[in-house]
Every structure is written in structure tokens, then in C-alpha cells.
Amino acid sequence: MRKLFVLCFAVFVLAALGCQGSTSARTPAAAVTPLARPTVFRTSVPTNTRVVVITKPPIPMQATTPTRKPSLTPPPTSTEAAGTLKCAPSGAFTKCADNVLAMDFEYPAAWGEIDAVLRQGDTGHAYDYSFSARGQWTMLEAGGRSHDFSEGRGAFITDFMGFGARLPQEVCARFGAAICNPVQPGVILMMAFPKAGFLCNPGPGLFYFPVAIVAVNLPRNPQINGFVFASNFLSSQSESGLMGILDVSDMGAQKCDDASQQQFDARVKEIVANIEAGTVDSETSENIAALMRLAESIRFR
């Protein structure tokens, strides 16, 4: 079943991320959800709400005990050069200056140190980060590609070539994101959830567990035209509770009766509504705040 998930993932991602050409048949745009609204990150709340108060800077992002560790970034096969990346710790975050991306940013220190590799594909360039704390997360990937990148393999989430001519909503729709937040020009924070029908009857799809993505557009960069940071973001309790409805394991979903599938999809809608209202649990709130800070910290040179 795991091989089937990976095959399905590759088919969809190749279609979603690898095509920068015709826009005649556009994917319906995802609704933009402004996560930065005061109800998500506010310093005072009514006493009858369940909103978790988060002040900036947020406390460190919490690692989720992984139930599976799918590798969505290919190992370097033909290293061209080590990425020119300089990072320094700064409390709960690490500040970095990346000369390949011509970009400065801050990421959660809980992700560990970064090894960066710039390499050539069959055509174009690939640039990937490897985080030293990756094993503590269900998913933790970062990387990007040039607009002309190709390689003789299936596709990965890091095969992101930028926005092209697409609007932010269209970029989110191609990732299947339920929450889409253009944080600043060229930077989107989105969150995607699998559907029960996909988990129970795998077909073309992008994710089989909840994931948050910070997508960066680099249209004028001479080597890399798009870059993504991707991580799980729900608390361990929330994620295990959601996936437990279908009894999802490395072998796929084990409980796929109609009632369970309806319960799963309804729970996803409830989680999305809670994120928009700022009423999720504290660990999830902290993780979202950390990803928001990453997205807001990005500065282009």
C-alpha cells in the first residue's frame, strides 16, 4: 500500500508542480483564508472563548512523534556544489542568509541545522535542504527547482518551480490546500488535508496526511525559480485523532466504511474552521505561528 501511495503522489505532483506551460485549463481557485487575521494571533480574547493566546515571538515549534517518515526529497545524485548558506541561532529561531536563493529568512530552531545542496538535473537545477532534526517529524522537507528542471524519476513536493503565471489562489488549488494565505508578495502559507476517499481508495493526490507549506516564488533567480518549506503542523494529539478515524497506518486506511469516511471529512472541516477562528489546541497554534513567522521573515534581495 505504501508503494501505491508513493506512486499516486508522484503522478499528481508531476501534474501539479512540473507544468509551467499552458494555462488554458485552469484549476478552480482555492478560497484565500487570511490566517494573519487578529482572531488567530491576538493578545486579548473574550473569556468565553477557547482561543489560545499567542504572543510574538512564538515559543518553539513542537515536534510530532512520527508514525511514518516518507522521503519526499530525492537524495543528491550528482552534486554540483554545496549551497552558499549562512545561518546563526537566534533564540527559538535560526536566521539564515542564502546566496543561491538571494533570500534571507528565519526558521524554527527545532528543525535543527541545514545541509544545503545545489545540483543539476537532466535539465535545469535542483536545490534542497536537509534538516538534522528531520527524524522527529512526520514530514519536514524543503527545496526548489528551476523552471526548466527535469529528471528521470517520479515527482517530489520539492519539485516546485515557482508560481509561473498563476495567482496565489491557483497555486494553492494545485496543492489541494484547504487554507490559503498570501502572506506577502511571492510568499504563500497554505495548509492541505487528505480526503477520506483518497486514503481509502488511493488515486492521484498530493498528501495523505495534513501538511503546511510555505511556497516562495523566485521568478528572477538565475538558478532556482521556486522553493517550498513543508512540515506537519497539527499537534500529535490532533493528527493522531484525525487519522485514527480511518485507522491510517503505513499500510493505508483500514477503516473505510461510509460512516467513518464521512466522520473523517467532517473532522477536517471542523479543524479548518477552528484554525480560521483561532480556536485550535495550543501545540497546533504554536506550530502555525512558527510557520507564519517563517513566511513573514522572508526577504528578497
FENFENJO-V980617 format. One line per field, one symbol per residue. burial: b if it has 16 or more other C-alpha atoms within 10 Angstrom, else e. A space follows every 10 residues. Layout:
# FENFENJO-V980617
burial->???
This chain:
# FENFENJO-V980617
burial->eeeebbbbbb bbbbebbbeb eeeeeeeebb bbbebeeebb bbeeeeeeee bbbbeeebbb bbbbeeeeee ebbeeeeeee eebebebeee ebbbbbbeeb bbbbbbbbbb bbbbebbbbb beebbbbbbb beebbbbbbb bbbbbbbbbb eeebbbbbbb bbbbeeebbb bbbbbbbbbb bbbeebbbbb bbbbbbbbbb ebbbbbbbbb bbbbbbbbbe eebbbbbbbb bbbbbbebbb ebbbbbbbee ebbebbeeeb beebbeebee bbebbbbbbb bbbbbbbbbb bbbbbbbbee e
